[in-house]
């Protein structure tokens, strides 16, 4: 029963630290909604990009619509 919290904490650390190390997300400088939103957006972009890379490796002819949506949504108006 004591191993489950360790596994969950380790999973959360990996989930949030890989995008930071990969350069997709910067740590929020403060807790403003804009800063936290940019961080969570970077984390989301990282995992979607990783999913696209894995899907492309499995089936090279796969083109996902989500990649296009993320690309368009990353532009600031």
C-alpha positions in Angstrom: 0.0 0.0 0.0 2.9 2.4 0.5 4.3 1.9 -3.0 1.2 3.3 -4.7 1.9 7.0 -3.6 5.5 6.7 -4.7 4.4 5.4 -8.1 1.8 8.2 -8.5 4.3 10.9 -7.5 6.9 9.5 -9.8 4.4 9.4 -12.7 3.4 13.0 -12.1 7.0 14.2 -11.9 7.7 12.4 -15.3 4.5 13.8 -16.8 5.4 17.4 -16.0 9.2 17.3 -16.1 9.7 15.8 -19.6 8.1 18.7 -21.4 10.3 21.1 -19.4 13.4 19.2 -20.2 12.3 18.9 -23.9 11.9 22.7 -24.1 8.1 22.7 -24.7 7.2 24.3 -21.4 8.7 26.8 -19.1 8.0 26.8 -15.4 5.5 29.4 -14.5 7.1 32.5 -13.0 4.0 33.3 -11.0 0.5 31.9 -10.5 -1.2 34.2 -12.9 -3.6 32.4 -15.3 -1.6 33.4 -18.3 1.6 31.9 -16.9 0.0 28.7 -15.8 -1.9 28.5 -19.1 1.3 28.8 -21.1 2.9 26.0 -18.9 -0.1 23.7 -19.3 -0.2 24.4 -23.0 3.4 23.5 -23.4 2.9 20.3 -21.5 -0.1 19.5 -23.7 1.8 20.3 -26.9 4.7 18.0 -25.8 2.4 15.0 -25.2 0.5 15.5 -28.4 3.8 15.8 -30.4 5.1 12.7 -28.7 1.9 10.8 -29.6 2.2 12.0 -33.2 5.8 10.8 -33.4 4.9 7.4 -32.0 2.0 7.1 -34.4 4.2 8.2 -37.3 6.7 5.5 -36.4 4.0 2.9 -36.2 2.3 3.9 -39.5 4.3 6.4 -41.6 1.2 7.4 -43.7 -0.7 8.5 -40.6 -1.5 12.2 -40.6 -3.5 13.4 -37.6 -5.9 16.3 -37.5 -4.8 17.1 -33.9 -1.3 18.1 -35.1 -2.9 20.7 -37.4 -5.1 22.0 -34.5 -2.2 22.3 -32.1 -0.2 24.1 -34.8 -2.9 26.6 -35.5 -3.7 27.1 -31.8 -0.1 27.9 -30.9 -0.2 31.1 -32.9 -1.1 34.2 -30.9 -3.5 36.7 -32.3 
